[in-house]
């Protein structure tokens, strides 16, 4: 069986791409929730 090459992180190219896709999804969700929270707080109590 052929040995798959790994990077410094210990992930193969396929694993790294899969991790990156999941990271982008969760990061985008986090940013959307944070923006929504800021809008709601702004509507409740403007800080400017």
Backbone torsions as a table, in degrees:
resi	resn	phi	psi	omega
1	UNK	NA	136.8	-177.0
2	UNK	-74.9	139.2	177.5
3	UNK	-80.2	127.7	178.5
4	UNK	-83.0	142.7	-179.6
5	UNK	-80.3	145.3	-178.6
6	UNK	-125.4	153.1	179.7
7	UNK	-91.0	-172.3	177.7
8	UNK	-60.7	-31.6	-179.8
9	UNK	-74.1	-14.2	-177.8
10	UNK	89.9	4.0	-179.8
11	UNK	-99.1	148.0	171.2
12	UNK	-77.7	169.5	179.0
13	UNK	-58.3	-42.7	-179.7
14	UNK	-65.2	-43.2	178.6
15	UNK	-64.6	-39.6	179.5
16	UNK	-64.6	-41.4	178.3
17	UNK	-65.4	-40.0	177.9
18	UNK	-64.9	-43.5	177.8
19	UNK	-62.2	-43.5	-178.2
20	UNK	-63.6	-40.6	178.8
21	UNK	-62.9	-43.4	178.4
22	UNK	-66.9	-39.3	178.9
23	UNK	-61.9	-44.4	179.1
24	UNK	-60.9	-40.7	-179.9
25	UNK	-64.4	-49.4	-177.4
26	UNK	-69.7	-35.4	178.2
27	UNK	-65.8	-41.7	177.8
28	UNK	-62.1	-43.0	178.3
29	UNK	-62.3	-42.4	178.5
30	UNK	-60.5	-45.7	-179.1
31	UNK	-64.1	-41.5	179.2
32	UNK	-62.5	-44.5	179.0
33	UNK	-64.1	-41.6	179.3
34	UNK	-63.9	-43.0	178.9
35	UNK	-64.1	-43.8	178.3
36	UNK	-60.5	-42.9	178.7
37	UNK	-62.4	-41.6	178.7
38	UNK	-65.2	-39.6	178.1
39	UNK	-63.7	-43.7	179.8
40	UNK	-64.9	-41.0	178.0
41	UNK	-67.0	-39.8	178.1
42	UNK	-60.8	-41.8	179.5
43	UNK	-65.9	-33.9	-178.5
44	UNK	-77.8	-44.8	-174.0
45	UNK	-150.7	86.9	-178.4
46	UNK	-57.7	142.6	-177.8
47	UNK	-107.3	5.0	174.4
48	UNK	-109.2	NA	NA
